[in-house]
Structures are given as C-alpha cells and as structure tokens.
Amino acid sequence: MNQSRQQAATAAEVLNRAAKLSNVDARGAITVRDGSHAIFELPDGIVARVGQPHSYRTAQRELRISQWLNKNGITTVEAVNSIPQPTLVDERPVTWWTLIPDHRPSTPEELGRMLRQLHALTPPIDFPLPAYAPFDGVREPVESATTITEADRAWLLEQYARLRQRYDELDEPSQRCVIHGDAWQGNLVVPPSGEPTVLDLDKVSVGWPEWDLIQLAVDHTDFHRITDDQYRSFVDAYGGYDVTRWPDYRVLADIQEFRWVAFALGRSDTRQSAATEAKHRIACLRGLVPKPWTWQAL
C-alpha cells in the first residue's frame, strides 16, 4: 500500500472509530476532500471533518467561531448540536457538521459583501482568535519535497527569504480585524435557500483585511479567472477598496502564490498529479510561463 492510500485509510479509520464513540452512522461514507483536513459526507445529512494530529484546540475554536459568527449575522456551516464535540481519536479531532445540500460557489459580489460584514465585526471577547501568520507551514514543504530539483529548491528558499524580508518591511496597510484567512468563492457557498454560507473556519483569525481580498484579486490579475466586471462587482460590494491599487499589493500577491506552491509541494511526495502541478507552479513563479497562468485545483 502506498503512502497516500495509507493516509486515506488512516483518516477513514479515525472516522470509523470516532463514529462509534459518538454513535454516528458512518456506513457508506463518501470522501469529499483529502487535504489538510479529511472531509467525509455521511448518511443523515452529516459531514465529518477529520483534523490533523494535535489540532484539538483548533477544532474547538472552529466550533466556537461557527456559533459566534451565526450569532453576529454571518451564516456559517453549523455543527450538529446533538453530538458532543470534538471527538478525539489518536490525537486527531473529528467534528460533525450539518450538510449543505446542492450548493454553488458564491459570486464575487456575494463574497465581497460577506467580507465587508465580517471585517466590520469586533473580535470575540469570550475566546481569543490567533493572529494571522501567512508564513506558517510554508517553508517545511519546500525543504522536504523529494520531487523537485535542487535548483528549484534553492530558488524557492531564496524566494521565501526575499518574501519574508519584503513583508517585514511593510507598513501596515490598514487596521487589523477579524478575517477568514482563506477567502475564495468555494469557501462561501450558496444553497437553494439563497443564503450565502461560510465554510472552512480553521483559519479565522485577526489580521490585515487585505489577506481576505488578495485571493480574488490574484484570480483577476494573474489568472484571469474572473472578468473585469466580476472583479469590479467584488470591489463595489466590499465598499470600494481595490487592493490591487495598494502600492504593496504585489508583496501579498507573491506570498499568496508562494503559499499555493507550498500546498502543492506538501502533497507531491504521495500524489503524482500534485508533483506535476507543483513543478508547473514553480515554473510560473520563476518566470518561465507567461501570465495569465492556469493552475489545476488539488
């Protein structure tokens, strides 16, 4: 059995053991995602989210964030209240959420409107939010990847150092606030009810609002995934602030794209598709592929 299958089996095993502990029916579980979290769709309209080892406090915080945001007028995925949470198996927390059926990704306008509302919130006082750390977990995949050349690794490490220095030299563009931390259209979904619903709460933190604006901005400037009109609708819905006009926009854009490369590298040793994609993304960063770029989702 190769390593990727072992990892998938481990997540499935954790799920099955957690389901028994929590009296949840996990028969016929369907894998929705096997990334930083393993996510499974279960019978009875439940979604199970299997966290990384030693992430119990993060899982607890996600549950509290969901409750807090819903109380403050921002609809999020809701935990299943009838199940004690999180369920801990082999130091991996499992959380149980209500399935959102038949949803679609949000439009840029819907995403901009939600972010404007989110960034206006006062941080919670009954539990702390961490400070957003854009370089967390970024260097390690570069150092450990076995599928890239030493020349690419050396360039990436040099680029990492350059980005750290450029970031440390920035003046704060705006006041820090509550941010989502991974604000793209797939993390704000719209079910048949029409109520945009926020997903993936593990990176909710306190940081520059620009970190929540950068992903869609990069989609527009570097990938052309959205049109000029769609991007303008995002800016207008957010309140008129266009992060691409900020003089230091490129610093955050380059960091965000480096993070996406590191994400691919983190999966490249066990997935050939990720290894191929990582090499392509590195070539893009190194200027060997002209923009607009096309990157495949992992």
LUMKOLDO-101490 format. One record per residue (C-alpha): residue in one letter; x, y, z. Coordinates in steps of 0.5 Angstrom, whole numbers. Last residue first. Layout:
// LUMKOLDO-101490
resn,px,py,pz
A,X,Y,Z
...
This chain:
// LUMKOLDO-101490
resn,px,py,pz
L,-11,40,-12
A,-14,45,-17
Q,-10,46,-23
W,-6,52,-25
T,-7,56,-31
W,-3,63,-31
P,-4,69,-35
K,1,70,-35
P,8,68,-38
V,11,61,-36
L,18,61,-35
G,18,67,-30
R,21,63,-24
L,14,64,-20
C,11,60,-27
A,16,55,-27
I,15,53,-19
R,7,53,-21
H,9,48,-26
K,13,44,-22
A,8,44,-16
E,3,41,-21
T,7,35,-24
A,8,33,-16
A,1,34,-14
S,-1,30,-20
Q,4,25,-18
R,1,24,-11
T,5,22,-5
D,11,26,-5
S,8,32,-8
R,2,33,-3
G,6,38,1
L,9,41,-5
A,2,43,-8
F,1,47,-1
A,8,50,-2
V,6,53,-9
W,0,56,-6
R,3,59,-1
F,8,62,-6
E,2,65,-9
Q,0,68,-3
I,6,71,-2
D,7,74,-9
A,0,77,-8
L,2,80,-1
V,8,83,-4
R,5,85,-10
Y,0,89,-7
D,5,94,-4
P,3,100,-8
W,-5,99,-6
R,-9,99,-12
T,-9,92,-13
V,-13,92,-6
D,-19,96,-9
Y,-23,99,-3
G,-30,101,-6
G,-34,98,0
Y,-34,91,-1
A,-39,90,-6
D,-36,95,-10
V,-29,91,-10
F,-33,85,-12
S,-37,88,-17
R,-31,91,-20
Y,-28,84,-20
Q,-34,81,-24
D,-34,87,-29
D,-26,86,-30
T,-27,78,-31
I,-26,73,-27
R,-21,67,-27
H,-16,72,-31
F,-10,68,-27
D,-5,74,-25
T,-9,80,-24
H,-16,77,-23
D,-15,71,-19
V,-10,75,-16
A,-15,80,-13
L,-20,74,-11
Q,-14,71,-7
I,-12,78,-4
L,-18,81,-1
D,-18,76,5
W,-11,78,6
E,-12,85,5
P,-16,85,12
W,-10,85,16
G,-10,80,21
V,-14,77,27
S,-16,70,26
V,-21,65,22
K,-16,60,19
D,-20,54,22
L,-27,56,19
D,-27,52,13
L,-34,54,10
V,-38,61,10
T,-46,61,8
P,-49,65,3
E,-57,65,4
G,-60,63,-3
S,-65,58,0
P,-62,53,-5
P,-55,53,-2
V,-50,59,-3
V,-43,57,-2
L,-37,62,1
N,-31,58,2
G,-31,56,-6
Q,-31,63,-8
W,-24,65,-4
A,-23,67,3
D,-18,63,6
G,-16,67,12
H,-23,69,14
I,-21,76,18
V,-23,79,24
C,-19,86,24
R,-13,89,24
Q,-12,97,22
S,-10,98,15
P,-4,98,10
E,1,96,16
D,8,99,13
L,12,93,10
E,19,92,12
D,17,85,15
Y,14,83,9
R,19,85,4
Q,24,81,8
R,20,75,9
L,19,75,1
R,26,75,0
A,27,69,5
Y,22,65,1
Q,25,67,-5
E,32,64,-3
L,28,58,-1
L,25,57,-7
W,31,58,-11
A,35,53,-8
R,29,48,-8
D,28,49,-16
A,36,48,-17
E,36,42,-12
T,31,39,-17
I,24,38,-14
T,20,31,-13
T,23,30,-6
A,20,35,-2
S,23,36,5
E,25,43,5
V,20,46,1
P,14,43,5
E,17,46,11
R,18,53,9
V,10,55,8
G,8,52,15
D,6,58,18
F,9,64,13
P,2,68,13
A,1,68,21
Y,-6,71,22
A,-6,73,30
P,-10,68,34
L,-17,69,36
P,-18,69,43
F,-25,67,47
D,-30,71,51
I,-28,77,48
P,-30,76,41
P,-27,81,35
T,-31,87,34
L,-34,85,27
A,-33,90,21
H,-29,85,17
L,-34,80,17
Q,-39,85,14
R,-35,87,9
L,-32,80,7
M,-39,78,6
R,-41,83,1
G,-34,82,-3
L,-36,74,-3
E,-43,76,-6
E,-40,80,-11
P,-35,75,-13
T,-40,70,-14
S,-41,65,-9
P,-40,57,-10
R,-46,53,-11
H,-50,49,-6
D,-54,43,-7
P,-54,41,0
I,-51,44,6
L,-49,38,11
T,-49,40,18
W,-43,39,22
W,-39,34,26
T,-32,35,28
V,-27,30,29
P,-20,31,33
R,-14,27,32
E,-10,26,38
D,-11,18,36
V,-18,19,36
L,-22,25,39
T,-29,27,38
P,-30,35,38
Q,-35,35,40
P,-41,32,44
I,-46,30,38
S,-54,33,39
N,-51,40,37
V,-49,38,30
A,-44,44,28
E,-47,49,23
V,-44,52,17
T,-44,59,17
T,-49,65,17
I,-46,72,19
G,-51,75,23
N,-47,76,29
K,-50,70,33
N,-48,66,27
L,-41,68,27
W,-40,67,34
Q,-43,60,34
S,-39,58,28
I,-33,61,31
R,-34,57,38
L,-34,50,33
E,-28,53,30
R,-24,54,36
Q,-25,47,39
A,-22,44,32
T,-16,49,33
R,-16,47,40
Y,-16,39,38
S,-10,40,33
H,-5,35,36
P,-6,31,30
Q,-9,34,23
G,-17,34,23
V,-22,30,21
R,-28,33,19
A,-35,29,19
V,-41,32,15
I,-48,30,17
G,-54,30,13
D,-57,23,16
P,-52,19,12
L,-44,21,12
E,-40,26,8
F,-33,26,9
I,-28,31,10
A,-20,30,11
H,-17,36,13
S,-11,39,10
G,-13,35,4
D,-17,29,3
R,-24,32,1
V,-31,30,0
T,-29,22,2
I,-36,19,2
A,-38,15,8
G,-42,9,6
R,-43,7,14
A,-41,12,18
D,-47,12,23
V,-46,16,29
N,-46,14,36
S,-40,19,38
L,-35,13,40
K,-37,9,34
A,-37,15,29
A,-30,17,32
R,-27,10,31
N,-30,10,24
L,-27,17,22
V,-20,15,25
E,-20,9,21
A,-22,13,15
A,-17,18,16
T,-12,13,17
A,-14,9,11
A,-13,16,7
Q,-6,17,10
Q,-4,9,8
R,-7,10,1
S,-3,16,0
Q,3,13,3
N,3,7,-2
M,0,0,0
